[in-house]
Amino acid sequence: MARMKDKPELNSLLLQIGNPIRRKIIKRLSQQPSYPLELSKEMGLGQQLIASHLSEMEKNGIVTSSIKKSPRGPNRRVYMLKKNVSIKVDFGPHLYNEKSVSLDILDQEALKNASTLIRRIHEIQEYTEDISKLTAFANILTEIDHRLLNLEEERVGLLYVRNQIMEKVEQELSVAERTLEEKRVFYYILDEHSRDIEEISKSLNLRESEIRRILEELKKEIENL
């Protein structure tokens, strides 16, 4: 799998990208490195404001910088993205999911579905004409973006169906007149796919003896999960 980020790092990332100006800077730096004055002119914002956001993001490991020689005038500090990460947060009445995945370290299982694309990239490297290479790379990028869009559409559809199921589960639990603690345990099992008593106890702040009692009472409902 791709390497998962721990919760403190995820919280830091979400805090950093919560600012819309920083997201604009990140989007611009995703295209190519830049320096504060250049970003200031392109974004129509004060250079001091841009520099302040860059400094904060560098302190938190989002960007990095280096001094580059300038053909005209003094040397300049150039900024570039340091993080290579995917973040997803889903929430709703019956849904909460947060995930941050590093795209720097991927194992063979994660790359299995992309093996054909990787092979095509190696083949393109053998081309002798630069224009042919750029055209071939552009075609692959278009294909990847279409596949990602299709995956996102499928994901949204699956989340919608999941919410529908959770609504039905809530109705069934209400009819059965389950206690709040029983509902919390049942929802935890559905969301985390785990019935580990110690884990549930720590996550829900309930005594292990209470968890055992609830699991016994809910045995018929969860035995096929």
Secondary structure, DSSP 8 states (H G I E B T S, - for coil): ---B--HHHHHHHHHHHTSHHHHHHHHHHHHS-B-HHHHHHHHTS-HHHHHHHHHHHHHTTSEEEEEE--SSSS-EEEEEE---EEEEEEEETTEEEEEEEESS---HHHHGGGHHHHHHHHHHTT-S-HHHHHHHHHHHHHHHHHHHHHHHHHHHHHHHHHHHHHHHHHHHHHHTT--HHHHHHHHHHHHH----HHHHHHHHT--HHHHHHHHHHTHHHHTT-
